[in-house]
Structures are given as C-alpha cells and as structure tokens.
C-alpha cells in the first residue's frame, strides 16, 4: 500500500517508462569517459569541467557570442560609427576654416593700430604692435558685411582676434572680428574689422615732463580743493589764486608712488616762487587715477599744504653785516657808528597767526647822550651792545618809513641808557634790491626852563647797508 503524499493525495505513482526493447532489471551506470548513443560524453564526477557550460570555439564561438550578446554588440557598433563620424566631420570642418597662420598674418597687417590720447599727463609716444592671438574661428553663411561678399566664394568664415600694442607707459588691448572668404581654394581676408573693443592698462606712472608743462591745470584743481565747501568761490574772492601765485614757479617732484594693481599714481610736488627777498612755497599731493576705457590719467584728488598763499622769508635766514651810511638827528651828529659795524644774525623765520617773524641776535652801537656841540666821531655815552636777542615782526603799518614790502621791526630789550629800535628792510621803496638796517636810539634826559625841570628825548637814527656774509 502506497504512503500518502504531502497534499494527502492517494493517486498511484506511475512506473518509469522504458524504451521498447530495453531489458528490465537493475540500471547499470555508464563507465566514465564512454559515449552514449546520443553522442553525449559521460564525464567523471571528479572532472572539474563537469559543471562548466559548454561553448563552441573559434568562428563558431564568435557566432555564438554574437547571438547571445546581440544588443551589446549593436551598441558598441553604433558608438564606433559615431566616433568615426565625429572625427570625419571635425576634419572636414577644420579644413573649411582659415588656417591660424593665415589669420595671424592677415590680422597683423589689417588691424589698425588703436588711437591713444595721452591727454595732459600721459606718455605721448605712439603705440607699437606687440602680439596677436586668435580667440576663435567660425564658419558663417554669409560674408562679414554685405559689401564684403566675394564673387565665386565657396565659403565664408570669421575669426575673433586679440591684438596687443604698447609704449613705455601704456598697454592697449584690442579685440575685433575679421571676415574671410574662400576663393579658388584659398582663404583671403575681406571687409573691415568689426566688434572692435579697446582697453588700456598703465604700466608706469604719469609723464613728469608733460605734467610740469601744464601745472596750471593742477593748480586750478588745487584752488578748488582749498574751497571744496564753497562752490561759488565767495570765500576767497579777495585772495590770490594759486594759479596766479605759482605761475612759472620752480616745480620739483619730491616723491612718486605708482600702484600697478590699483592703476593709481600719487605724486608729491614742491613748488617755489621767489618774490623779492621772500618766496611762496607750496606742497601738493596729487592723486592720479588711470581710466582703462580711454587710457587717460585724471586727477582724482589733491591735497594742498598750509600757508600755500603766504609769502615766506626763509631766504633771509643767515648773517648780515652792515656798513654805516648816514645818521639822522635833530642836532649835531655823533658818527661813532661809522667805526662800529652792525651785525645781524637771523636764526629763523616763522609764519604765525599774527604774521611773519624773524628771530636772531644783533650787535651794534647806541647813543645814550646829548647832542655834541659839533659833529663828533664819538661821544661819552656811546654804548656798544653785542648779541642781543630780538624777534622782529613784519611792518604792516609802514611805521619804519622804509617803504618796502618786507620790512621787519623790533624793539630791543630795555637798556640802562635808553631804548633801541631796529628795522630790517629787505627791499625799499627806492630800491627793491637793497637790504638796509636802521638802528634808532632814544635817549631820555632832564632839562629845565625857568627853574621847571622836565624830561626830553633825543634820538639818533643810524642807517646801514647790509650784505650777507653767511
């Protein structure tokens, strides 16, 4: 009786089928290595190839691989064809563009050197060609411009190029598009340059000589800088302008700093304009900025030193020796000053809020006595003073009587016999080139009239011509 299956079925098992004519009985296992009647080789259980798939070799194997991997081989084939196609098209395209050497030669000769307006402060030298570069080449359907079309042309193209020009101070970069036509199998340049763009770069600072030749423009900017908060110029309507004061002045470049990265140039100028025995001195710090669009240096800002409009007298600092010339007094004269030279040493000049000042020492003769009975070479009471310190101020009121524009007056410290005033005139109304000194002594003495006693003052005014000795 059969045992039930897992699904509890009781269907009878079928007996194994047998080939007709085969003998029944126990099954005999084929001997390893033998071949069955169907042509199948029997492998040993220990043969390592017993479980390996069997594939044909040689041409049959290739055919078998193709049949089993048909899709992959088709994709590889399509890819190879595409690559070949791209290479062929690229070769054809390259052959249909102007060669780079043709473009370089053509661009070098056909591109116009860009204009350069150096304006007031730039380098006036002409720009020279330096190099040419090709940015791109492109086939076009038509000529670069309608009037550049060529009869019989088999193709057109354009090239974007970059040319570099320079002088000693500026580099100009020019980009443009040039047109080409293929005529009789050769590429030739056609039309004019298109899409031109220019840019400039400073490689050095301003041209100093050209700047000096046009200082009036800088001084005009300096005047504006002094009164930037007064656009109507009302605050200095009565003041001299820097343009006028420093016309034809001596100009020195004291310092310069060119910044290639920032494209700026800072120049420090020292201006000196002699005026009689004085001089106007001014220091300007000018900040220039370079404009890449047009290659021009422009004044960005400017700084002006203090006292630029003040006449200074540093030039009179030194030692001066005076030779006696004459004496003025209300009575007979005492000419002791003729044998005692005057010596004036000016240590310094200062411009203060109250005006110009000279400081130094003076040595000379004072007359602390009455008038002599007759003119005399000397008198009792003549007093020599030496190295007396003084500070002289500019005589704006004209009390000295010398009449020059640069007269300094001082009263020496009090002396036992009286007072001494000294006037130093650098230029007088009679002679703008003369340097004179006046030493005026005031002597107080007592007199009586009808038994009434009173004090009276006797004055002596000695005049000297001064010569610089140091």
Phi, psi and omega per residue, in radians:
X1 nan 2.349 -3.097
X2 -1.359 2.528 3.064
X3 -1.393 2.563 3.136
X4 -1.183 2.621 3.076
X5 -1.398 -3.125 -3.111
X6 -1.101 -0.581 -3.121
X7 -1.562 0.302 3.085
X8 1.153 0.286 3.136
X9 -1.291 2.546 3.116
X10 -2.010 0.327 -3.140
X11 -1.115 2.464 -3.121
X12 -1.234 2.528 3.083
X13 -1.252 2.456 3.073
X14 -1.427 2.486 3.076
X15 -1.325 2.573 -3.140
X16 -1.134 2.481 -3.110
X17 -1.338 2.649 -3.139
X18 -2.230 2.534 3.087
X19 -1.165 2.528 3.095
X20 -1.043 2.433 3.099
X21 1.472 -0.101 -3.121
X22 -1.404 2.585 -3.125
X23 -1.498 2.484 3.085
X24 -1.451 2.822 -3.138
X25 2.286 -3.001 -3.064
X26 -1.169 2.515 -3.097
X27 -1.399 2.301 -3.137
X28 -1.740 2.159 -3.136
X29 -1.252 2.369 -3.113
X30 -1.167 2.663 3.136
X31 -1.343 2.411 -3.117
X32 -0.995 2.396 3.103
X33 1.560 -0.171 3.134
X34 -1.413 2.921 -3.113
X35 -2.060 2.269 3.121
X36 -1.336 3.020 -3.094
X37 -1.146 -0.449 -3.141
X38 -1.413 -0.005 3.125
X39 1.558 0.201 -3.135
X40 -1.622 2.242 -3.112
X41 -1.410 2.346 3.129
X42 -1.577 2.190 -3.096
X43 -1.758 2.677 3.055
X44 -1.272 2.645 3.112
X45 -1.130 -0.413 -3.121
X46 -1.566 -0.026 -3.128
X47 -1.259 2.170 -3.103
X48 -1.138 -0.306 -3.128
X49 -1.655 0.204 -3.055
X50 -1.128 -0.572 -3.094
X51 -1.877 0.048 3.141
X52 -1.359 2.492 3.099
X53 -1.146 2.537 -3.117
X54 -1.754 2.109 3.107
X55 -2.164 2.555 3.108
X56 -1.233 2.752 -3.111
X57 -1.923 2.941 3.079
X58 1.245 -2.562 -3.107
X59 -1.045 -0.650 3.112
X60 -1.098 -0.640 3.120
X61 -1.147 -0.691 3.112
X62 -1.101 -0.751 3.141
X63 -1.112 -0.681 3.131
X64 -1.116 -0.753 3.129
X65 -1.109 -0.711 3.136
X66 -1.104 -0.702 -3.121
X67 -1.193 -0.648 -3.112
X68 -1.383 -0.425 -3.114
X69 -2.163 0.777 -3.063
X70 -1.035 -0.766 -3.079
X71 -1.123 -0.743 -3.121
X72 -1.129 -0.745 3.141
X73 -1.141 -0.593 3.113
X74 -1.148 -0.721 3.123
X75 -1.129 -0.731 3.106
X76 -1.087 -0.674 3.138
X77 -1.149 -0.764 3.116
X78 -1.072 -0.743 3.140
X79 -1.079 -0.753 3.141
X80 -1.107 -0.716 3.111
X81 -1.096 -0.709 -3.135
X82 -1.110 -0.740 -3.138
X83 -1.094 -0.789 3.114
X84 -1.062 -0.714 -3.130
X85 -1.103 -0.764 3.139
X86 -1.084 -0.763 -3.139
X87 -1.112 -0.702 3.133
X88 -1.143 -0.782 -3.138
X89 -1.108 -0.733 3.140
X90 -1.086 -0.713 3.113
X91 -1.115 -0.738 3.109
X92 -1.129 -0.723 -3.132
X93 -1.110 -0.744 -3.130
X94 -1.124 -0.650 3.135
X95 -1.242 -0.285 3.135
X96 -1.738 0.335 3.059
X97 -2.090 2.624 3.098
X98 -1.072 2.355 3.095
X99 -1.078 2.649 -3.103
X100 -1.086 -0.643 -3.132
X101 -1.175 -0.577 3.078
X102 -1.141 -0.763 -3.133
X103 -1.137 -0.749 -3.111
X104 -1.094 -0.780 3.130
X105 -1.138 -0.756 -3.130
X106 -1.142 -0.798 -3.100
X107 -1.128 -0.670 3.141
X108 -1.058 -0.684 -3.102
X109 -1.534 -0.483 -3.008
X110 -1.648 -0.498 -3.136
X111 -1.215 2.345 3.114
X112 -1.410 2.396 3.057
X113 -1.072 2.241 -3.064
X114 -1.156 2.613 3.076
X115 -1.255 2.657 3.076
X116 -2.434 1.976 3.092
X117 -1.687 1.814 -3.074
X118 -1.301 -0.216 3.132
X119 0.990 -2.471 -2.993
X120 -1.448 -0.495 -2.928
X121 -2.165 0.011 -3.091
X122 -1.558 3.024 3.095
X123 -1.341 2.141 -3.033
X124 -1.448 -0.026 -3.132
X125 -1.165 2.560 3.128
X126 -1.177 2.683 3.062
X127 -1.403 2.518 3.121
X128 -2.108 2.549 -3.139
X129 -1.158 2.429 -3.134
X130 -2.069 -0.893 -3.049
X131 -2.766 2.840 3.082
X132 -2.306 2.453 3.110
X133 -2.336 2.537 3.137
X134 -1.794 2.120 -3.138
X135 -1.513 -0.714 -3.126
X136 -2.846 2.756 3.032
X137 -2.242 2.389 -3.046
X138 -2.464 2.331 2.984
X139 -1.279 2.473 -3.141
X140 -2.234 2.703 -3.140
X141 -1.304 -0.561 -3.067
X142 -2.291 3.054 3.087
X143 -1.164 2.817 -3.067
X144 -1.066 -0.568 2.995
X145 -2.418 2.728 -3.050
X146 -1.081 -0.593 -3.107
X147 -1.423 -0.021 3.138
X148 -1.743 0.054 -3.118
X149 -1.076 2.503 -3.085
X150 -1.975 2.350 3.115
X151 -1.190 2.258 3.103
X152 1.414 0.157 3.140
X153 -1.210 2.369 3.128
X154 -1.660 -0.044 3.120
X155 -3.134 2.780 3.124
X156 -2.273 2.696 3.110
X157 -2.673 2.894 3.059
X158 -2.378 2.758 3.137
X159 -2.403 2.299 3.009
X160 -1.607 2.161 -3.055
X161 -2.200 2.775 3.069
X162 -2.243 2.156 3.125
X163 -2.003 2.529 -3.127
X164 -2.080 2.325 3.115
X165 -2.283 2.690 3.121
X166 -2.794 2.800 2.854
X167 -2.175 -2.838 -3.036
X168 -1.194 -0.281 -3.023
X169 -2.211 -0.248 -3.015
X170 -2.400 2.468 2.976
X171 -2.008 2.236 3.115
X172 -1.926 2.297 3.099
X173 -1.976 2.172 -3.080
X174 -2.111 2.191 3.027
X175 -1.933 2.498 -3.114
X176 -2.743 2.843 3.054
X177 -1.942 2.228 3.135
X178 -1.970 2.553 -3.129
X179 -1.799 2.637 -3.134
X180 -2.442 2.625 3.074
X181 -2.296 2.481 3.089
X182 -1.677 1.932 -3.084
X183 -2.158 2.176 -3.132
X184 0.963 0.649 3.069
X185 1.437 0.029 -3.129
X186 -2.168 2.536 3.116
X187 -1.540 2.290 3.120
X188 -2.254 2.578 3.092
X189 -1.285 2.453 -3.128
X190 -2.375 2.764 3.028
X191 1.210 -2.883 3.141
X192 -2.004 2.862 -3.141
X193 -1.133 2.419 -3.099
X194 -2.138 2.859 3.061
X195 0.936 0.743 -3.069
X196 -1.294 2.321 3.038
X197 -2.333 2.450 -3.107
X198 -2.185 2.491 2.986
X199 -2.513 2.647 -3.075
X200 -2.191 2.631 3.078
X201 -2.422 2.276 3.111
X202 -1.386 2.294 3.061
X203 -1.898 -0.054 3.069
X204 -2.686 2.957 -3.089
X205 -1.370 -2.877 -3.085
X206 -1.141 2.812 3.066
X207 -1.456 1.949 -3.029
X208 -1.118 -0.696 -3.106
X209 -1.138 -0.738 3.140
X210 -1.203 -0.568 3.087
X211 -1.115 -0.776 -3.137
X212 -1.109 -0.562 -3.114
X213 -1.228 -0.274 -3.102
X214 -2.342 0.906 3.137
X215 -1.173 -0.360 -3.107
X216 -1.072 -0.617 3.118
X217 -1.156 -0.715 3.124
X218 -1.172 -0.738 3.139
X219 -1.151 -0.594 3.070
X220 -1.103 -0.724 3.061
X221 -1.130 -0.622 3.133
X222 -1.157 -0.704 3.064
X223 -1.026 -0.752 3.129
X224 -1.145 -0.651 -3.133
X225 -1.138 -0.586 3.129
X226 -1.175 -0.408 -3.067
X227 -2.311 0.821 -3.104
X228 -1.113 -0.460 3.128
X229 -1.594 0.138 -3.133
X230 -2.308 1.306 -3.062
X231 -1.101 -0.370 -3.140
X232 -1.501 -0.045 3.097
X233 1.081 0.433 -3.096
X234 -1.370 -0.418 -3.045
X235 -1.292 -0.328 -3.132
X236 -2.260 0.587 -3.137
X237 -1.065 -0.579 -3.109
X238 -1.738 0.089 3.133
X239 -1.665 2.596 3.079
X240 -1.215 2.523 3.137
X241 -1.477 2.698 3.081
X242 -1.149 -0.546 3.102
X243 -1.058 -0.719 3.124
X244 -1.322 -0.748 -3.081
X245 -1.129 -0.648 -3.019
X246 -1.896 0.419 3.018
X247 -1.118 2.232 -3.106
X248 1.059 0.518 3.115
X249 -1.312 2.799 3.008
X250 -1.346 2.215 -3.065
X251 -2.069 2.242 3.106
X252 -2.200 2.328 3.032
X253 -1.478 1.836 -3.093
X254 -1.393 -0.537 -3.110
X255 -2.835 2.668 3.087
X256 -2.620 2.426 3.133
X257 -2.378 1.869 3.118
X258 -1.656 2.238 3.125
X259 -1.946 1.791 -3.079
X260 -1.151 -0.611 -3.112
X261 -1.230 -0.781 -3.128
X262 -1.454 -0.197 -3.081
X263 0.988 0.901 3.094
X264 -2.310 2.790 3.089
X265 -2.487 2.133 3.135
X266 -1.888 2.123 -3.058
X267 -2.124 2.263 3.079
X268 -1.819 2.117 -3.082
X269 -1.964 2.475 3.025
X270 -2.044 2.119 -3.112
X271 -1.989 2.384 3.105
X272 -2.343 2.260 3.119
X273 -2.239 1.817 3.119
X274 -1.064 2.477 3.114
X275 -2.512 1.690 -3.058
X276 1.124 -2.261 3.087
X277 -1.569 0.040 3.101
X278 -1.944 -2.978 3.122
X279 -2.807 2.576 2.982
X280 -1.609 2.279 3.133
X281 -2.181 2.371 -3.089
X282 -2.538 2.456 3.035
X283 -2.053 2.170 3.124
X284 -1.997 2.313 3.005
X285 -1.926 1.892 -3.027
X286 -1.836 2.181 3.117
X287 -1.790 1.929 3.125
X288 -1.700 2.559 3.064
X289 -2.227 2.380 -3.116
X290 -1.641 2.311 -3.125
X291 -1.730 1.992 -3.073
X292 -1.162 -0.456 -3.072
X293 -1.212 -0.598 -3.090
X294 -2.248 -0.049 3.085
X295 1.297 0.441 -3.065
X296 -1.901 2.386 2.971
X297 -1.436 2.287 3.097
X298 -2.211 2.652 3.080
X299 -1.356 2.052 3.140
X300 -1.502 -0.726 3.092
X301 -2.815 2.918 -3.100
X302 -2.633 2.482 3.116
X303 -2.085 2.427 -3.074
X304 -2.072 2.368 -3.140
X305 -1.238 2.769 3.067
X306 -1.154 2.728 3.064
X307 1.095 0.430 3.128
X308 -1.138 -0.417 -3.138
X309 -1.756 0.176 -3.091
X310 -1.796 2.274 3.097
X311 -1.316 2.094 -3.110
X312 -1.756 2.778 -3.073
X313 -2.236 0.645 3.046
X314 -1.075 -0.449 -3.084
X315 -1.182 -0.316 -3.116
X316 -1.592 -0.054 3.108
X317 -1.130 2.300 -3.106
X318 2.590 -2.935 -3.122
X319 -1.904 2.279 -3.124
X320 -2.127 2.379 3.108
X321 -1.993 2.278 -3.075
X322 -1.809 2.410 3.050
X323 -1.845 2.207 -3.081
X324 -1.046 2.392 3.125
X325 -2.043 -0.825 -3.063
X326 -2.875 2.959 3.097
X327 -2.355 2.470 3.026
X328 -2.045 2.329 3.098
X329 -2.794 2.890 -3.110
X330 -1.456 -0.106 -3.113
X331 -2.380 -2.675 3.101
X332 -1.144 2.676 -3.011
X333 -1.662 2.619 2.969
X334 -2.023 1.986 -3.006
X335 -1.767 0.567 -3.138
X336 -1.114 -0.426 -3.128
X337 -1.138 -0.385 -3.124
X338 -1.161 -0.399 3.128
X339 -1.823 0.098 -3.138
X340 -2.284 1.682 -3.111
X341 -1.057 2.624 3.047
X342 -1.591 2.398 3.078
X343 -2.265 2.190 -3.120
X344 -2.123 2.151 3.056
X345 -1.984 2.042 3.125
X346 -1.722 2.006 -3.097
X347 -1.424 -0.656 -3.020
X348 -2.749 2.768 3.004
X349 -2.106 2.415 3.094
X350 -2.357 2.489 3.012
X351 -1.883 1.941 -3.074
X352 -1.907 3.067 3.115
X353 -1.114 -0.423 3.128
X354 -1.678 0.027 3.085
X355 2.197 -3.106 -3.111
X356 -1.308 2.553 -3.140
X357 -2.431 2.500 3.002
X358 -2.020 2.398 3.112
X359 -2.165 2.535 3.116
X360 3.019 -2.695 3.125
X361 -2.262 2.746 3.128
X362 -2.448 2.504 3.085
X363 -2.289 2.395 -3.113
X364 -3.083 -2.688 -3.038
X365 -2.116 2.386 3.027
X366 -2.125 2.611 -3.109
X367 -1.983 1.698 3.112
X368 -1.803 1.260 -3.112
X369 -2.853 2.935 3.071
X370 -1.262 2.958 3.048
X371 -1.136 2.444 3.089
X372 -1.264 2.838 3.117
X373 -1.114 -0.584 3.058
X374 -2.398 2.916 3.041
X375 -0.960 2.360 -3.039
X376 -2.362 2.645 3.081
X377 -1.287 -0.418 3.104
X378 -2.861 2.844 -3.133
X379 -2.516 2.751 2.986
X380 -1.110 2.350 -3.089
X381 1.826 -0.205 3.013
X382 -1.116 2.282 -3.043
X383 -2.239 2.192 3.068
X384 -1.562 2.243 3.059
X385 -2.003 2.566 -3.035
X386 -2.328 2.379 3.025
X387 0.824 0.853 3.100
X388 -1.470 2.224 -3.131
X389 -1.226 2.525 3.099
X390 -2.571 2.759 2.949
X391 -2.310 2.011 -3.070
X392 -1.814 2.440 3.124
X393 -1.957 2.757 -3.122
X394 -1.171 2.286 -3.095
X395 -1.442 1.491 -3.136
X396 -1.310 -0.417 -3.083
X397 -1.556 -0.245 3.138
X398 1.367 0.386 -3.106
X399 -1.174 -0.372 -3.105
X400 -1.240 -0.440 -3.124
X401 1.429 -0.021 -3.126
X402 -1.338 -0.467 2.994
X403 1.395 0.057 3.135
X404 -1.511 2.996 3.136
X405 -1.446 -0.314 -3.090
X406 -2.231 1.258 3.119
X407 -1.965 2.188 3.136
X408 -1.973 2.387 -3.076
X409 -2.195 2.616 3.111
X410 -2.705 2.635 2.989
X411 -1.908 2.170 -3.100
X412 -1.243 2.741 3.088
X413 -0.921 2.628 -3.044
X414 -1.004 2.404 3.081
X415 -2.027 2.816 -3.060
X416 -1.083 -0.620 -3.050
X417 -1.530 -0.283 -3.090
X418 2.840 -2.659 -3.128
X419 -2.132 2.684 3.133
X420 -2.295 2.176 3.048
X421 -1.904 2.433 3.141
X422 -2.164 2.311 3.054
X423 -2.082 2.306 3.115
X424 -2.045 2.034 -3.087
X425 -1.934 1.993 3.081
X426 -1.742 1.524 -2.984
X427 1.659 2.313 3.137
X428 -2.165 2.999 3.110
X429 -1.136 -0.498 3.127
X430 -1.458 -0.576 -3.083
X431 -2.568 1.765 -3.113
X432 -1.075 -0.307 -3.122
X433 -1.691 -0.013 -3.086
X434 -1.505 2.596 3.022
X435 -2.123 2.039 -3.054
X436 -2.241 2.803 3.048
X437 -2.365 2.460 3.079
X438 -2.135 2.153 3.075
X439 -1.904 2.013 -3.068
X440 -1.973 2.049 3.138
X441 -1.724 2.358 3.063
X442 -2.083 2.053 -3.072
X443 -1.990 2.161 3.117
X444 -1.657 2.280 3.039
X445 -2.512 2.863 -3.041
X446 -1.723 2.388 3.061
X447 -2.268 2.930 3.127
X448 -2.371 2.622 3.079
X449 -2.512 2.062 -3.085
X450 0.961 0.839 3.112
X451 1.142 0.194 3.072
X452 -1.781 2.136 -3.093
X453 -1.677 2.480 -3.141
X454 -2.672 2.813 3.141
X455 -1.648 2.470 3.084
X456 -2.341 2.760 -3.079
X457 -2.005 2.322 3.077
X458 -1.985 2.322 -3.092
X459 -2.131 2.525 3.043
X460 -2.241 2.269 -3.122
X461 -2.106 1.840 -3.135
X462 -1.695 2.300 -3.132
X463 -1.929 2.362 -3.121
X464 -2.190 2.621 2.941
X465 -1.740 2.203 -3.070
X466 -1.708 2.484 3.035
X467 -2.249 2.376 3.105
X468 -1.257 2.258 3.117
X469 -1.950 -0.317 3.073
X470 -2.516 nan nan
